[in-house]
Amino acid sequence: MESIKLGISACLLGEPVRYDGGHKLDRFLRDTLGRYVQYVPVCPEVECGMSVPRESMHLEGDPEAPRLITTRTGRDMTAMMVEWARRRLEEPALQDLCGFVFKSNSPSSGMERVKIFKDGMPKRNASGIFAGLFMKRFPLVPVEDEGRLHDPVLRENFIERIFIARRWREVMNQGTKAGDLVDFHSRHKLQLMAHSPKHLSAMGKLVAEGKKVPSAQLRAEYHRLLMEALKLKATAKKNTNVLQHIMGYFKKELSQDEKQELLEIIDRYHDGFVPLIVPVTLIGHYVRKYDQPYLKGQYYLNPHPIELQLRNHV
């Protein structure tokens, strides 16, 4: 797989582009996740023509159409930002992104809960101007901010989504062979089950009736359901259901002791005593030991590089 193209607020990579000339380097994003992605850094404020350092800004007005105002002199910088952003969003560098990591609380790049003033009173219910325009222009592209990525569940969910988004783009780039979508769906079934059995069912029906639907419409609807499903968190309850489902593929192979051991480990995971990586590792051992062909192809068992340690939390 080629590197995942990921947009990112430039200050998170250590670039000194903030209003005070500083940065907000995030070492996990730069040094750990950065080994597996190709970053496309963006600083809306600098790229639209503002200087470093510069006067700080905040949002004012309606959260659906916020104004970008300098905090000391009261200058309205909205038009400058919006005009640049609309051009930037049509550039090829942003057209092929598999995700974007925004800077939390930024009036230009905050994903959500950015402070906005209305009638002199602040509320945290806005998005930064560039981030808001990006999400409207690319509603299916996974997005997060670096603050939320400190939560291990949200971090795992986001990284899982960008790896799937990359695989989806590879399928799209291969052409329109009917078997490509069938294979993609088959290999992601257990992963989808862990997020939303309801979406998995709808996607299965869509793929099964694929010949009745124009190819472009089929893929667009499948893509929408795919990204919608993956935004839902894979909970311990849903993961336990998947793990128990996987056990069914070893009915004849596992000895009684092996079945009992696996059931006990799944129960310990469900009850919060061990992380997901423990039952998944044991299942991976059985997949190799008994050469289970269907499970070998399931991304659920290897959704992202183990070096990211995303399934190690309880």
N, C-alpha and C positions, 0 to 999 in steps of 0.2 A: 504494500500500500504506500502511495506517495504521502508526503507530509500533509497534514491537515492545515488548510489555510484558515487562520483565525484572526479576526480583527481584534484590536486591543487599544485601550487608551494609552497613549505613548508614555505618560508619566509612570505607568505601572511597570514599564521596562527600565526605569531609571533615567529617562530623558528629562533634563531640567527645563520643563516647559510650563510649569505651573505659574500662577499669577505672581508668586513671590520669588520666582527663579529656582524653586526647588523641584523635587520629584516625589513620587510615592512608590518606590520600587517594591514589588512583591516578588520575593525570592522563589516561592513555589511556582509562580507563573513563569518567571524567567528561566530558572535553573532546572526545574523538574519537569513541568509540563512542556517547557520550551524545547526539550529533547525530541518531542514527538509532533510538534506543530511548526508551521511557518507563519510567523506573526506578520500582520499588516498593521503597523502602528498608525494611529490617528490622533491628532490633537486639534479638535475643532477650533479652539480659540486662536492658536497660533496660525493654523492653516488658513483661517478666514481673514487674516491680516492684522491680528493684534500683537502687541509687543510682549517681550519678556524682559523685565517684570512689567506688570500692568495693574491697573486698578481692579480690585476684586468686584465680582458681580453676583447678583441673585435674581431669582425669578419673581415676577409680579403678575397679578391679574388672574385670568381663568386658567385652571390646570390643563384644559383642552387646547388653549391657544396662549401659552405663557409669553410674557415679555421678558427679555434679558436686559437688566438694568444695572449700571455701575452703582456701587453702594455709596460712594462719596459724592460724585458729581451728578448722579441721576441721568446719565446719558443712556439712550435707548439703543442697544446694539443688536436688536432682534433682526432687522432687515439684513444686516451684514451677515449674520450667522445663517439665517434661513437661505439666503441666496447662494452662499457658498455650499451649504449642506445639500441642497437640491442638485447642484452640479456634481458634487463629490459622489453622491449616491448612484450616479449613472456611470461612473468610471469603471473600467474593467476590473481594477484591483478589488473593488467591493462587490462585484457581481457574482463572484465564485466562492464567497466565504462559507465555511461550515459552522460558523459561530462568531460571537463577539463578546469580549469581556470589557465591560464599561467601568468607569471610575465612580464609585458610590458617592452620592450627595453632590455631585457636580452639576451646576446649572446648565452645562452644555452636554455632559456625558452621563449623568446619573440615570440608571435604568428605571428606578421607581423610588417613591418616598422621598423625593427631593423637596426641600423646603421652598414654599412659594408664599408670597405675601399678598393678601387681599384685604383692603381697608385697614392696612397697618397690622393685621394679625397673621402670623405664620401658621401654615399647615404643611404636613409632610404627605402630600398627595399628588405630586407632579413628577413628570419625567424631564430630564434635561432636553434641551431643544434638539440637539443632534441625535441623541439616543431615541427620542420619541419619533423623529422622522425616519430613522433607520428601521425601527420596529414596524412602522406603518408600511414602509416600502418593502420590507422582507419579513412578513409575519410568520413564516415557517422556519426562519433561521434561529437556532438556539442562542439565547442571550443570558448573561448573568453579570453581576458586578462582583468586584473582588472582595467586598465585605461579606456578601452572602456565601462566597466560596470557602469561607472559614468553617462553615457548617459542613461536616463530613458527608451528610446525606445529600445536601444540595450540590456539593462538589462532585460526588459520584454520579449523580443524575445528569449534571451538565456535561461531564466528560464522556459519559456513556452516549449522550445524544450527539456530541460532535463526531464521535467515531462512527456512529450509524449514519450521520449525515454525509460523511465522507464516502462510506460504502454505497449509499444511495446515489451520490453523484457519479460514482464509477459505473453503476448500472445505467444511469442516464447517458453517459458518454459512450457506452458500448453500442448504442443503437436501439432498435425497437423489437428485438427478438422476444417472442412471447415467453419463451422458457426462462429468460433472465428474471422477470418479475416473480415467476413461480419459485425459482431457486432462492431468490432473495427472501421471499416470504417464508419459505420452508426453513431456512437457516436461522431466521429470527423469531420463530414461533414461541420458543420458551422465554425468550427475552421479553416479547410482547405480553405473554401470559403473566409475567412478574409485574408488569405495569398496569395492564387493563385487559382482563379477559373479555370484557364487552367489546373493546375495539378490535381485539384479535378475532372475535367471531365475525364482526362486520367486514374486516379486511379479508378474511378467508372466503366469505361469500363473494366479495368483489373480485378476488382473483379467480375463483371458480367460474364466475360468469363473464370472465374477461373477454371472451370472443364476441360477446353481444354488445360490447362498449367500445367506441372509438379509442384507439391507443392513447392519444394525448389526454383524453378525458379520464381514462382509466388510471393513468399514472399520476395525474394531478390529484385525483380523489384519494388514491392510495397514499400519496405523499402527505396530504393533509391529515388523514387518519393516523399515519405513522407518527408524525411529529406531535399531534394532539395526544396520542396514547403515551408517548415517552415523557411528556411533561408531568404526567401523574407519577407520584413516587412509588418505587418498588418497596413495599412494606415487608416487615418480617412475616406477616400473615400470608401475603401473596407469594413471597419467596418460598415459604414452607410448602405451599400448595405445589409450586413448581418442583421442588426437591422430591416431594412424595410422588409426583407424576413421573419423574425421572426413574425412581425406584422400580416402576412398572416395567421398564425396559430390561430389568435384570431378574425377572421372575425365575427363570430357569438356571441362571448362572450363579447367583450368590448362594453361599451356604447359609444355614440358619444363623450361625454366629456372625457372619458378615452382615446379614440383614438386620440383626439385632443391634450390632454396633452402629450401623448407619442410621437406624431409627433413633437411637439414643442421641447421636450427635445432632440430628435434625431437630429433635425436641430441645436440646440444649440451646441451639441457635434460636429457635422460636421463643424460648423463655428468656433470652437475652444474656446467656452466660458465655457464649462463644460467638465470634464474628462469622459472617457468611463464608469467608474464605475457608473455614475449617470443613464444613460439609462439602463444599464445592471441590476442594482438593482431594478429599476421599473419593468422591464420585469420579473425578478425573482419573484417579488411579484405577478404578474399576473399568472405566471406558477403555483405557489402554490395555488392561489385563485381559479383558474379555472381548476386545476388538469390536466395540459396539459402533457400527457404521453411522447410524442416524445421529447419535449424540456427538460423534466426532465432528460433525459439521455444524453443531449448534454454537452460535456466538455467545449464548448465555454462560457457557463454561469459561470462555475467554473473551470477554467483551472489550478489554483494553489491556495494555501492558501491565504485568503484575508489579513492575517496578514502581507504579504510581500508588500502590498500596491502598486502593480505594475500598476494598472489601474487608479491611482489617479493623473496622470500628464496631463496637457493640451498641 
